[in-house]
Amino acid sequence: MKRSVLIVEDEPIVALEIESLLARAGFAIQGCAGSIEKALALVDDRHCDAAVLDANLRGRSVGPVAAALQRRGTPFLFVSGSGRADLPAKFVSAPLVPKPFAARELVDAVKRLLP
């Protein structure tokens, strides 16, 4: 059974790249959200084994989405071009993959999230 991943990324080209990389690595993509509201709806409506979160969505912190995932016990990592400076304070020690990233770097980081 494929492990499923939720992608939260507001840049469409980056979201497509993440989706393609993870699908080629054998993950099922549970959804892709470019806004806080859509991401929260997906977290509520769908089961995912892990999530990849852009730290900042159109100038807004992805903290509410990270908190919702944490409440569900779903592991997640952040992708960010600004490093840890953009991470929500509560999640500053969460796994981070810096942008730009290599395909293997992202895939390996997602695999490390899963038991």
Number of C-alpha atoms within 10 A of each C-alpha: 6 10 14 19 25 24 25 29 28 19 13 12 10 14 19 14 12 22 22 14 17 23 16 11 14 13 20 18 20 19 18 22 21 18 17 21 12 15 24 19 12 20 21 12 9 11 14 21 20 23 26 26 26 26 29 23 17 13 7 12 17 24 18 15 23 27 16 15 19 13 9 13 11 19 20 23 23 27 24 21 15 12 15 20 11 18 22 18 11 10 15 14 11 15 18 21 22 16 15 10 13 11 14 12 11 21 18 12 17 22 14 12 15 12 5
